[in-house]
């Protein structure tokens, strides 16, 4: 059974940093592309970062230069380092992967940034 469990969210002031983690099980992690998404209240869920199996990365324009996605294929975990946080980053953050034609999502972790 596939499980994705996010952690590391919290409430911070603008300009501060957080590091999110997504621990996975039930997949061959090193063969899976991993994504971070976020959903703010009354907004659509948006992709913020992805990391491929070769560790190549992509970012949305809104987080480029501030967020860094990384992966640890030994710990089967993907990370999202978030620096210089802004109130607009307030959202629930989810990790996602696909395996055998299905999408798998975690339950999310709340990030709240106050000005």
N, C-alpha and C positions, 0 to 999 in steps of 0.2 A: 504494500500500500504506500502511495506517495504522500509525503508530508513536507510542507514548507512552513517554517515557523520563524516569523520576524521578531526582532527585539532591538532595543536601543533607542526607541523613541522617548520623547519627553518634552518638557516646556523649557524654553530658553529665551534669552534676549536676542534681539537683532545683533548680528555680528559674531555671535558665538557659533560653536560647532557641535555636531553630533555624528556618531558613527552607528549606522544601522547594520544589523547582521541578519542573514536569512540562512538558517540551518536546514539542510534538506536530508531526506531519507527516502529510500524506495526507488531511486533512479540511479543510473550510471552517470554520476554528476559530471565527470570530466568530458562526457560526450554531449552535454546539454548546454545550449545557449541559455543565459539567464538574464532576466529583465527586472528592473525596478519601475513601478508605476506609482502614481499618487492620485488621490481624489480629494479635492477640497469640497467643502459644503456647497451644495447646489451647483456643482460643476461636474463635467464629464471626467472620467478617469483618463489620465494622460501618461504616456511613457516618458520617463525622465532619463533612463540610462539602460544600456545593454552591454553585455560582454559575451563574446563568442568563445568557442572552445580553444581558439588560438590566442585568446586573451585580448583580441582587438576590441575596441570600445566605441560606443556612440552615445551622444548626449543630446538632449533637447537644448535649443538655444537658450532657454530660460535658466538653465543650470550650468551651462558650459563654462569652464574656468573656475567654478566654485565646488562642484561635486566630482567625486572620483569613485568609479566602480572598480572592484577588484574581486578576485576569486581565489579560494584555497582548495585545490583539488584533493588535498589530504583530509581536510576537515569537512569537505562537502558543503562549504559555506560560501555565500557571496556577500560582499560588503558594499555599503554606500557611505563614503566619507563625505560629509556635508559641511562645508566651511562658509563663513560669512553669510550665515542664514538671514533671510529676509522675512518679513511678515507674510509675503506672498507665497512662501514655502509651506505655510501651514496647511496640513493635509494628513490623511491617513496614507501611509506608504505600504505598498504591497510588493512582494516578489512573485515572479511568475516564471514558469518554464513549460515546455511542451515535451511530451513523450508518447510515442506510439499513437500519434494522431490526436492526442488529447491535451488540453491546457490544464495546468495545475496552478492554483493560487494559494498563497498564505492568507491568514485572517487579517493581516495588517498591523501596523504599529503607528500610534498617533504622534505626530510632530506638531508642536504649537510654538510659534515664534512671535513674541510680543515686541513692540517698538519702544 
